[in-house]
């Protein structure tokens, strides 16, 4: 049998049929059963329920855990900052791996688990001769710290860049999981190259990428000021300072951003900076280009949306993933301006 650990929702779970050749048992504590067709429900409640439903191919079985929603609610109440929320998520992954390792059936053939949620169950699975597959759905924590240090050196006034760190235990845990894994599935070219340079055999590594079968359409044209959308939260690690520097040099551009904890309110007072609406985040309406000048490894949903709609992407190697884009070096404002100029000259 195949066993999949899914301690929290993730995009790769919708592709299980292409990732595994045989049916599997999916341990997803957050998953809810499918809604019955009968009975009216408020639209918002139906949508919220559907987001917690894990559709799986025939032969796969999903095991949820009643009351898990209360655990997540308690986590949100206790974690009063982004860093605390991330640490709570990491802890839940570890606890779920520990629980699964104690219950691992003897008949298991393949175990598939995400980063920081695999070490204990992999250790047991390997003793039983099972194949261990690691899904690297988190950035490399050791490399993340180095990238944050580089960003902090460029922008020393940004305290968030110095405070956002994983624990040494989590860094060691992530690297131990890679050693225990028979296969590692990664979400970006940068992560793939880093693992190769770290000595992992190429045949052990696999691209976790699901491109659309159709060609991207031509980007819709609209009249008015040029609009750039900053992918991800409006933070220095995501390239906010570089994007703002563009506005000073190119007054014909406006920047739409998504504020988050750690966003300096002063940056939002710029006359050509606008808070992006939820509708624009979903549709990218009126967006001419998506910017991802990130300093740190990031996996940003806006890039996939832009690719689907034919909207140009300008990104560093930290954010590009496997999506084709106009590449720029980190922190290079002139390169970012040159790419925008090339778009407006077309």
Backbone torsions as a table, in degrees:
resi	resn	phi	psi	omega
1	UNK	NA	154.8	174.0
2	UNK	-102.3	143.8	179.8
3	UNK	-126.9	129.4	179.1
4	UNK	-117.2	125.4	174.5
5	UNK	-97.1	123.5	-179.1
6	UNK	-131.9	77.2	-175.6
7	UNK	-67.6	-15.1	176.5
8	UNK	-154.4	159.0	-179.7
9	UNK	-59.2	146.6	-179.5
10	UNK	-157.2	146.0	-177.6
11	UNK	-58.7	-35.1	-175.1
12	UNK	-66.2	-18.4	-179.0
13	UNK	-67.2	-24.7	179.0
14	UNK	-76.3	-3.1	-178.9
15	UNK	-116.1	24.5	-175.6
16	UNK	-59.3	-35.3	-178.1
17	UNK	-61.3	-33.2	179.7
18	UNK	-87.7	-15.6	-179.1
19	UNK	-89.6	-30.0	-177.6
20	UNK	-120.5	138.7	-178.5
21	UNK	-84.7	-14.1	179.2
22	UNK	-130.6	161.8	179.6
23	UNK	-62.1	162.0	-173.9
24	UNK	-147.0	161.3	170.1
25	UNK	-94.9	126.6	-176.5
26	UNK	-111.1	114.7	178.7
27	UNK	-92.5	100.2	-176.5
28	UNK	-128.1	92.5	-173.2
29	UNK	-60.4	-27.2	-177.1
30	UNK	-82.0	-14.7	-170.7
31	UNK	-71.6	139.8	177.0
32	UNK	-108.0	152.8	176.5
33	UNK	-66.6	160.3	-179.9
34	UNK	-65.8	143.4	179.1
35	UNK	-68.0	138.5	173.9
36	UNK	-68.2	155.0	-178.5
37	UNK	-74.1	-19.9	-177.1
38	UNK	-88.7	156.5	173.0
39	UNK	87.3	130.2	177.1
40	UNK	-77.0	142.2	175.7
41	UNK	-134.6	147.1	174.6
42	UNK	-56.8	143.6	-175.3
43	UNK	-58.2	-43.5	-178.2
44	UNK	-63.8	-40.3	178.7
45	UNK	-65.9	-40.1	179.5
46	UNK	-63.8	-43.3	179.6
47	UNK	-65.2	-42.1	179.2
48	UNK	-63.2	-39.9	178.6
49	UNK	-66.1	-43.4	-178.0
50	UNK	-62.2	-36.3	178.4
51	UNK	-64.2	-21.8	179.0
52	UNK	-99.2	11.0	177.0
53	UNK	-102.5	128.8	-177.7
54	UNK	-102.3	103.1	177.6
55	UNK	-73.0	129.2	-179.0
56	UNK	-129.8	156.0	178.7
57	UNK	-67.1	166.6	178.5
58	UNK	-61.2	136.1	-178.6
59	UNK	98.3	-18.6	176.2
60	UNK	-88.5	144.5	177.1
61	UNK	-125.2	135.8	-178.5
62	UNK	-107.4	130.8	178.9
63	UNK	-114.7	109.5	174.9
64	UNK	-91.4	174.9	-179.8
65	UNK	-126.6	111.0	179.9
66	UNK	-56.5	137.3	178.6
67	UNK	87.8	-0.1	-178.8
68	UNK	-64.0	-30.2	178.2
69	UNK	-58.8	-34.1	178.3
70	UNK	-67.6	-36.3	177.4
71	UNK	-62.3	-45.8	-179.5
72	UNK	-66.5	-38.1	177.9
73	UNK	-62.9	-42.5	177.2
74	UNK	-63.2	-36.3	177.5
75	UNK	-63.5	-41.9	-179.4
76	UNK	-66.6	-36.0	179.6
77	UNK	-69.4	-42.8	-176.7
78	UNK	-73.2	-34.2	-177.7
79	UNK	-88.5	105.4	-173.9
80	UNK	-98.5	9.7	177.7
81	UNK	-146.8	165.1	178.8
82	UNK	-60.9	-43.8	-179.9
83	UNK	-62.2	-41.1	179.3
84	UNK	-67.4	-36.5	177.7
85	UNK	-64.4	-43.6	178.2
86	UNK	-62.5	-42.2	-180.0
87	UNK	-64.7	-36.5	177.3
88	UNK	-66.1	-40.2	176.8
89	UNK	-62.2	-43.8	179.0
90	UNK	-61.2	-40.7	-179.8
91	UNK	-64.1	-42.1	177.8
92	UNK	-61.2	-40.3	177.8
93	UNK	-61.4	-44.3	-179.5
94	UNK	-63.5	-44.3	-179.0
95	UNK	-64.5	-37.7	179.1
96	UNK	-67.1	-38.1	176.4
97	UNK	-65.6	-40.0	178.2
98	UNK	-63.9	-42.0	179.4
99	UNK	-66.3	-42.0	-179.3
100	UNK	-65.9	-35.3	-179.8
101	UNK	-64.6	-32.7	179.5
102	UNK	-74.6	-21.9	-176.3
103	UNK	-110.0	7.5	-173.9
104	UNK	-62.8	121.5	-178.7
105	UNK	-70.1	151.7	-178.6
106	UNK	-67.0	-22.7	-175.7
107	UNK	-84.6	2.4	-175.6
108	UNK	-65.2	137.3	179.8
109	UNK	-110.4	-36.4	179.9
110	UNK	-138.2	134.9	173.9
111	UNK	-119.4	126.5	178.8
112	UNK	-116.5	124.2	-175.4
113	UNK	-145.2	152.8	-179.3
114	UNK	-85.2	168.1	179.1
115	UNK	-57.7	141.8	-178.3
116	UNK	66.1	5.1	176.9
117	UNK	-128.4	30.0	-171.0
118	UNK	-131.2	-23.9	-165.3
119	UNK	-56.8	-52.2	-175.6
120	UNK	-65.8	-43.1	-178.0
121	UNK	-71.3	-32.6	175.6
122	UNK	-65.6	-41.0	-179.2
123	UNK	-59.9	-42.7	178.5
124	UNK	-70.6	-43.0	-178.0
125	UNK	-62.1	-39.6	-179.7
126	UNK	-65.8	-36.8	177.3
127	UNK	-63.7	-25.2	179.9
128	UNK	-95.8	5.2	177.0
129	UNK	80.1	15.2	-179.3
130	UNK	-83.5	155.7	177.6
131	UNK	-84.6	135.2	-176.4
132	UNK	-113.6	124.4	-178.4
133	UNK	-119.9	121.7	-179.4
134	UNK	-102.3	126.8	174.7
135	UNK	-98.3	109.4	-179.1
136	UNK	-82.3	80.9	-179.1
137	UNK	-95.7	9.2	174.3
138	UNK	-122.2	154.0	174.3
139	UNK	-63.5	158.7	172.2
140	UNK	-65.6	116.6	-172.1
141	UNK	-66.6	-39.4	179.1
142	UNK	-64.3	-43.1	177.9
143	UNK	-68.5	-33.8	177.8
144	UNK	-60.0	-43.2	179.1
145	UNK	-62.2	-41.6	178.9
146	UNK	-64.2	-40.0	179.3
147	UNK	-67.7	-38.7	176.6
148	UNK	-63.4	-38.1	177.3
149	UNK	-63.5	-40.3	178.8
150	UNK	-64.9	-41.1	178.4
151	UNK	-66.6	-39.6	179.3
152	UNK	-65.7	-34.2	177.5
153	UNK	-65.9	-34.5	177.9
154	UNK	-76.8	-36.1	-176.6
155	UNK	-126.4	71.7	-175.2
156	UNK	-63.6	-18.7	-179.5
157	UNK	-77.4	-10.2	-178.7
158	UNK	-89.0	95.4	-176.5
159	UNK	-62.9	-31.1	-177.4
160	UNK	-59.0	-31.9	-179.2
161	UNK	-66.3	-27.1	-179.6
162	UNK	-87.7	-22.7	-173.1
163	UNK	-92.9	-21.0	-171.6
164	UNK	-86.3	93.6	-176.5
165	UNK	-139.4	141.4	171.1
166	UNK	-81.7	162.4	-179.7
167	UNK	-76.3	157.9	177.4
168	UNK	-61.5	-33.2	178.6
169	UNK	-63.3	-41.4	179.8
170	UNK	-68.7	-37.2	176.6
171	UNK	-60.8	-47.2	179.9
172	UNK	-65.4	-37.4	-179.8
173	UNK	-63.1	-44.8	-179.7
174	UNK	-60.6	-41.4	-178.5
175	UNK	-72.5	-33.1	176.6
176	UNK	-66.1	-37.9	179.4
177	UNK	-62.7	-36.8	178.9
178	UNK	-64.7	-37.2	179.3
179	UNK	-68.2	-38.7	-177.8
180	UNK	-74.2	-23.2	-173.6
181	UNK	-75.7	143.0	171.3
182	UNK	-84.0	-29.9	176.0
183	UNK	-137.6	148.9	175.9
184	UNK	-128.0	123.6	178.4
185	UNK	-103.8	125.4	-174.1
186	UNK	-121.2	159.0	-172.9
187	UNK	-105.1	1.1	-177.1
188	UNK	-152.8	153.6	179.8
189	UNK	-62.2	-36.8	179.1
190	UNK	-61.6	-47.0	179.5
191	UNK	-63.4	-39.1	179.3
192	UNK	-61.6	-46.0	-178.5
193	UNK	-67.6	-37.9	178.9
194	UNK	-63.4	-39.3	179.6
195	UNK	-69.4	-36.5	175.9
196	UNK	-62.1	-45.9	-179.7
197	UNK	-66.1	-26.9	178.3
198	UNK	-77.5	-3.4	175.2
199	UNK	101.8	3.7	177.7
200	UNK	-74.6	134.8	-176.4
201	UNK	-62.9	137.8	-179.2
202	UNK	-56.0	-35.7	-179.1
203	UNK	-70.2	-11.8	177.7
204	UNK	-85.8	-14.3	-172.9
205	UNK	-104.8	143.8	-178.9
206	UNK	-140.3	141.2	177.4
207	UNK	-77.8	127.1	176.2
208	UNK	-100.0	82.1	-172.2
209	UNK	-143.6	133.2	-176.0
210	UNK	-128.8	76.4	-178.3
211	UNK	-69.4	155.4	177.8
212	UNK	-71.4	150.0	179.0
213	UNK	-74.3	-24.3	-175.8
214	UNK	-93.5	155.6	176.8
215	UNK	-71.5	142.0	178.0
216	UNK	-64.5	141.7	179.8
217	UNK	-73.2	169.6	172.2
218	UNK	-69.1	139.1	-179.6
219	UNK	-62.2	135.0	178.2
220	UNK	-62.9	143.0	-179.6
221	UNK	-97.7	141.3	173.1
222	UNK	-144.2	156.2	-177.4
223	UNK	-95.3	156.1	179.6
224	UNK	119.3	-172.3	-179.7
225	UNK	-60.2	149.7	176.5
226	UNK	-72.7	137.5	-175.7
227	UNK	-121.3	125.6	173.3
228	UNK	-111.5	134.9	176.7
229	UNK	-105.4	126.0	175.7
230	UNK	-80.8	119.3	-179.2
231	UNK	-71.9	139.6	178.9
232	UNK	80.4	-177.0	179.4
233	UNK	-67.9	152.4	-177.2
234	UNK	-79.7	82.3	-177.0
235	UNK	-133.4	158.0	-179.4
236	UNK	-61.9	-35.6	-179.9
237	UNK	-67.0	-20.7	177.1
238	UNK	-92.8	4.5	177.1
239	UNK	91.4	21.0	-179.4
240	UNK	-59.9	-43.7	-177.0
241	UNK	-63.1	-38.3	179.0
242	UNK	-68.1	-40.4	178.8
243	UNK	-64.5	-38.7	178.0
244	UNK	-66.5	-35.5	178.9
245	UNK	-62.7	-30.5	178.0
246	UNK	-63.5	-38.5	-177.8
247	UNK	-61.7	-33.3	179.5
248	UNK	-68.6	-28.5	-177.7
249	UNK	-95.4	-24.8	-175.7
250	UNK	-129.3	86.1	-175.9
251	UNK	-66.2	-12.2	179.2
252	UNK	-79.0	-5.2	-178.0
253	UNK	-104.9	143.1	168.8
254	UNK	-113.7	153.9	-178.0
255	UNK	-121.5	125.6	176.4
256	UNK	-104.5	132.3	-173.1
257	UNK	-134.9	161.0	175.1
258	UNK	-113.2	103.2	179.7
259	UNK	-62.4	153.5	179.4
260	UNK	-150.8	174.0	174.3
261	UNK	-58.0	127.8	-177.9
262	UNK	101.3	-11.0	175.8
263	UNK	-72.0	126.5	178.1
264	UNK	-71.6	119.7	-178.8
265	UNK	-57.5	-25.9	-179.4
266	UNK	-63.2	-30.1	179.9
267	UNK	-68.2	-24.4	-177.5
268	UNK	-82.4	-7.8	-179.3
269	UNK	-86.3	-3.3	178.3
270	UNK	-62.5	136.6	-175.5
271	UNK	-63.3	-18.8	179.9
272	UNK	-114.2	22.6	172.6
273	UNK	-108.9	132.1	-177.7
274	UNK	-133.0	140.5	174.8
275	UNK	-72.0	127.4	-177.3
276	UNK	-74.7	143.2	178.6
277	UNK	-86.0	162.0	178.4
278	UNK	-62.2	-35.3	-180.0
279	UNK	-65.6	-42.7	178.8
280	UNK	-65.7	-37.4	176.9
281	UNK	-58.7	-37.2	-179.1
282	UNK	-78.1	-37.1	-170.0
283	UNK	-108.8	-21.7	-174.3
284	UNK	58.9	29.3	177.2
285	UNK	-62.2	136.7	177.2
286	UNK	69.4	8.4	178.3
287	UNK	-89.7	126.5	179.9
288	UNK	-88.6	-33.4	-177.6
289	UNK	-154.0	145.9	174.6
290	UNK	-103.9	125.8	-179.8
291	UNK	-101.9	134.2	175.4
292	UNK	-138.1	64.9	-178.7
293	UNK	-82.9	46.8	-170.8
294	UNK	-68.8	145.1	174.4
295	UNK	-85.5	-23.9	-173.1
296	UNK	-121.8	156.2	177.9
297	UNK	-56.9	125.5	-176.1
298	UNK	-138.9	149.4	175.8
299	UNK	-124.9	97.8	-165.6
300	UNK	-107.0	125.8	-177.0
301	UNK	-64.8	-28.3	-178.6
302	UNK	-61.8	-27.9	-179.1
303	UNK	-69.6	-41.4	177.2
304	UNK	-64.6	-41.5	178.1
305	UNK	-62.4	-44.1	-179.4
306	UNK	-63.1	-41.4	179.1
307	UNK	-61.8	-41.8	-179.7
308	UNK	-62.9	-31.0	-175.0
309	UNK	-102.0	2.6	177.9
310	UNK	75.8	20.6	179.4
311	UNK	-87.4	131.4	-178.1
312	UNK	-61.0	149.8	179.2
313	UNK	-124.1	131.7	171.8
314	UNK	-117.2	120.5	-171.6
315	UNK	-149.0	154.7	169.3
316	UNK	-82.4	169.6	178.7
317	UNK	-64.8	-20.9	179.7
318	UNK	-69.6	-26.0	-174.9
319	UNK	-111.4	-15.1	-169.6
320	UNK	-66.3	-28.8	-175.4
321	UNK	60.8	-132.1	174.5
322	UNK	-105.9	11.3	-177.2
323	UNK	-84.5	135.9	175.6
324	UNK	-67.0	137.8	-177.1
325	UNK	-159.0	174.0	172.0
326	UNK	-85.9	112.2	-172.0
327	UNK	-87.7	140.5	175.9
328	UNK	-135.5	152.4	174.5
329	UNK	-71.2	156.7	177.5
330	UNK	-64.3	136.5	175.6
331	UNK	72.7	7.5	-175.3
332	UNK	-95.7	89.4	-178.4
333	UNK	-65.1	-44.6	178.4
334	UNK	-56.9	-38.2	178.5
335	UNK	-65.9	-39.2	177.8
336	UNK	-63.7	-43.1	177.9
337	UNK	-63.7	-40.6	-179.8
338	UNK	-61.8	-39.8	179.6
339	UNK	-68.5	-38.1	176.6
340	UNK	-66.1	-39.9	178.4
341	UNK	-62.4	-38.5	178.9
342	UNK	-64.3	-34.7	178.4
343	UNK	-69.7	-42.5	-178.4
344	UNK	-73.6	-18.7	-179.5
345	UNK	-82.3	-10.6	-175.9
346	UNK	-69.7	NA	NA
